[in-house]
Structures are given as structure tokens and as C-alpha cells.
Amino acid sequence: MNREGAKTRPPRTVPGARSTLLYARPGIIVTVDRFTVGRNSYRVADLTHLRTTRGPHDRIAVRAVVLTASMLGGVGVLLGFTGGLQRLTAEAYLILGAVFLLPAALAVVGDRWRPPPHELWGWYRGTEVLLFSADDERQFGQVTRSLLRAREVNRYGGWVDPLAAADPWRPSR
């Protein structure tokens, strides 16, 4: 296969018994025998302890929440030390309470705007590695399911298509 900017999809089956293609998108190929993401390629038989998790939150959103919370905390401390809290009206207390909810609102908006990526981790030859990471939940689910299917094929010793292996019932005439 041409690695330098190949635009064609790989064939469905490559000569050999264990070459069934389970998932193929640009940069991601899952066959019964290999899992390839970008330039990294792993033998499916060598992958163990697969687990999914969410990656870290967006750094900009975390910094915005921390900065806002620290500034509002500073304003609250200053108001407490100067005695300004005792002179505030009821409306001012409501506005101050709403403003103190700003860090929580920023956290929610930041997670909606730039959610943490989905990550697939696993052990490969005794080392824990990040196998795949994606922002798209649908693509991540498809890749994860195809990799788990490839592991099942390796575990049970072969690929059998249930419809092709079935002997259909035909009435006798």
C-alpha cells in the first residue's frame, strides 16, 4: 500500500487467512490481526487490559475557571475585611451570589464547548500505552468495538461468518 498520501481505501481482504478488515478510515485501520493508528501499528494479539477513559479537560477552560474563582474569592475576602458585607442590601447579596456562580457556569460552558477527548488505553508488550484518542464519540465507539471484535477473533481462534457457515433449510420437493 502506498504510504505517501494514498487516497484509495485498502482492499477488504488481503491474501491470507487472518486479514479481514473490520474498520478503515484515513489514518485508522483495524484488521483481525493488526491495529494501526497513524504511524503506530500494534498486533492485536499483543494488546491486553484495554480500557476507555476521558482525557484531561481543556487547559483554557480550566485556567478561566481558576482565574475567575480566585478573583471572586479575593473580592469576597476584601469585602469581608472592610466590613462591606454588612452594608450591602438584599439585591446586592443576590447579585453577589449570582456572580459567585460564574466559575461553575464557566466550567459547564467549557466542557460543552471543548469536551475532554475519549481515550483508549491498553497494555502492549508490558507497557501501558495510549492506543487511540478522539473527540468524536461515534468514531471512538466504532474503533473500540472493532478492536474488541478483533480481540475476540484472536481469542477464539478464527473468524467464522455465521450467515456463510449456516446451512439453510430448504423444503424437499
C-alpha positions as CSV (number, residue, x, y, z in Angstrom):
1,M,0.0,0.0,0.0
2,N,1.3,3.5,-0.8
3,R,2.0,5.3,2.5
4,E,2.8,8.7,1.0
5,G,-0.7,10.3,0.7
6,A,-2.6,7.2,-0.5
7,K,-6.2,8.2,-1.5
8,T,-7.5,4.7,-2.1
9,R,-9.1,2.6,0.6
10,P,-7.3,-0.7,1.4
11,P,-8.9,-3.8,-0.1
12,R,-11.5,-5.6,2.0
13,T,-9.4,-8.7,2.2
14,V,-5.7,-9.1,1.7
15,P,-4.2,-12.5,0.7
16,G,-4.0,-14.6,3.9
17,A,-6.5,-16.2,6.3
18,R,-6.3,-13.5,9.1
19,S,-6.6,-10.3,7.1
20,T,-10.3,-9.4,7.5
21,L,-10.8,-5.7,7.6
22,L,-13.0,-4.5,10.4
23,Y,-12.6,-0.7,10.3
24,A,-10.9,1.7,7.9
25,R,-10.8,5.5,7.9
26,P,-8.0,7.8,7.0
27,G,-5.2,7.1,9.5
28,I,-7.1,4.3,11.3
29,I,-7.1,0.6,10.2
30,V,-8.4,-2.3,12.3
31,T,-8.0,-5.8,10.9
32,V,-8.3,-9.1,12.7
33,D,-4.5,-9.2,13.1
34,R,-3.4,-5.5,13.4
35,F,-4.5,-2.2,14.8
36,T,-2.9,0.8,13.1
37,V,-3.4,4.5,14.1
38,G,-1.3,6.9,12.2
39,R,2.3,5.6,12.1
40,N,1.8,3.3,15.1
41,S,0.8,-0.3,14.4
42,Y,0.1,-3.0,17.1
43,R,-0.5,-6.7,16.8
44,V,-4.0,-7.3,18.2
45,A,-2.8,-10.5,19.9
46,D,-0.3,-8.4,22.0
47,L,-2.9,-5.9,23.3
48,T,-4.2,-6.6,26.8
49,H,-6.1,-4.8,29.5
50,L,-8.0,-2.4,27.2
51,R,-9.8,0.4,29.0
52,T,-11.6,3.6,27.9
53,T,-11.4,6.9,29.7
54,R,-11.8,10.6,29.2
55,G,-8.8,12.7,28.7
56,P,-7.9,15.9,30.5
57,H,-10.2,19.0,30.4
58,D,-9.3,21.8,28.1
59,R,-6.5,23.9,29.6
60,I,-8.0,27.3,28.6
61,A,-11.3,26.4,30.3
62,V,-9.6,25.2,33.4
63,R,-7.5,28.4,33.6
64,A,-10.6,30.6,33.1
65,V,-12.4,28.8,35.9
66,V,-9.4,29.0,38.3
67,L,-8.7,32.7,37.5
68,T,-12.4,33.7,37.9
69,A,-12.8,31.8,41.1
70,S,-9.6,33.3,42.6
71,M,-10.6,36.8,41.7
72,L,-14.1,36.4,43.1
73,G,-12.6,34.8,46.2
74,G,-10.3,37.9,46.6
75,V,-13.3,40.2,46.2
76,G,-15.2,38.3,48.9
77,V,-12.2,38.4,51.3
78,L,-11.8,42.2,50.7
79,L,-15.5,42.8,51.3
80,G,-15.3,40.7,54.5
81,F,-12.3,42.5,55.9
82,T,-13.5,46.0,55.1
83,G,-16.9,45.4,56.6
84,G,-18.6,45.9,53.3
85,L,-20.7,42.8,53.6
86,Q,-22.7,44.3,56.5
87,R,-23.6,47.4,54.5
88,L,-24.9,45.5,51.4
89,T,-28.6,45.5,50.5
90,A,-30.6,42.3,49.7
91,E,-30.3,43.0,46.0
92,A,-26.5,43.3,46.3
93,Y,-26.4,39.9,48.1
94,L,-28.4,38.3,45.2
95,I,-26.1,39.9,42.6
96,L,-23.0,38.8,44.6
97,G,-24.4,35.2,44.8
98,A,-25.1,35.1,41.1
99,V,-21.6,36.4,40.3
100,F,-20.1,33.7,42.6
101,L,-21.8,31.1,40.4
102,L,-19.8,32.4,37.4
103,P,-16.9,29.8,37.9
104,A,-19.4,26.9,37.8
105,A,-21.1,28.4,34.7
106,L,-17.6,28.7,33.0
107,A,-16.8,25.1,33.9
108,V,-20.1,23.9,32.3
109,V,-19.7,26.0,29.2
110,G,-16.0,25.0,28.8
111,D,-16.9,21.3,29.0
112,R,-19.7,21.8,26.4
113,W,-17.5,23.9,24.1
114,R,-14.4,21.7,24.2
115,P,-15.2,18.4,25.9
116,P,-12.4,16.2,27.0
117,P,-11.4,13.6,24.4
118,H,-12.2,9.9,24.6
119,E,-9.1,7.7,25.1
120,L,-8.4,4.1,24.6
121,W,-5.6,2.7,26.7
122,G,-4.1,-0.7,26.8
123,W,-1.0,-2.8,27.6
124,Y,1.3,-3.6,24.7
125,R,4.2,-5.9,25.4
126,G,4.3,-4.9,29.1
127,T,3.9,-1.2,28.7
128,E,0.7,0.9,29.1
129,V,0.2,3.0,26.0
130,L,-2.4,5.4,24.7
131,L,-3.7,3.5,21.7
132,F,-6.3,5.9,20.3
133,S,-7.8,9.3,21.2
134,A,-10.7,11.0,19.5
135,D,-13.1,14.0,20.1
136,D,-15.8,12.3,18.1
137,E,-17.7,9.9,20.3
138,R,-19.2,8.0,17.4
139,Q,-15.9,7.3,15.7
140,F,-14.3,6.4,19.1
141,G,-17.1,3.8,19.7
142,Q,-16.7,2.3,16.2
143,V,-12.9,1.9,16.6
144,T,-13.2,0.5,20.1
145,R,-15.9,-2.0,19.1
146,S,-13.9,-3.2,16.0
147,L,-10.8,-3.6,18.1
148,L,-12.7,-5.6,20.7
149,R,-14.2,-7.7,17.9
150,A,-10.6,-8.3,16.6
151,R,-9.5,-9.4,20.0
152,E,-12.4,-11.9,20.2
153,V,-11.5,-13.4,16.9
154,N,-7.9,-13.8,18.1
155,R,-9.0,-15.3,21.4
156,Y,-11.4,-17.9,19.9
157,G,-9.0,-18.8,17.1
158,G,-10.7,-17.7,13.9
159,W,-13.3,-15.8,12.0
160,V,-16.5,-17.5,11.1
161,D,-19.3,-15.6,9.4
162,P,-22.5,-17.0,10.9
163,L,-24.5,-16.5,7.8
164,A,-21.9,-18.1,5.5
165,A,-21.5,-21.0,7.8
166,A,-25.2,-21.7,8.3
167,D,-26.8,-24.5,6.3
168,P,-30.1,-23.0,5.2
169,W,-33.2,-25.2,5.4
170,R,-34.8,-26.0,2.1
171,P,-38.1,-27.8,1.7
172,S,-37.9,-31.2,0.0
173,R,-39.9,-31.3,-3.3
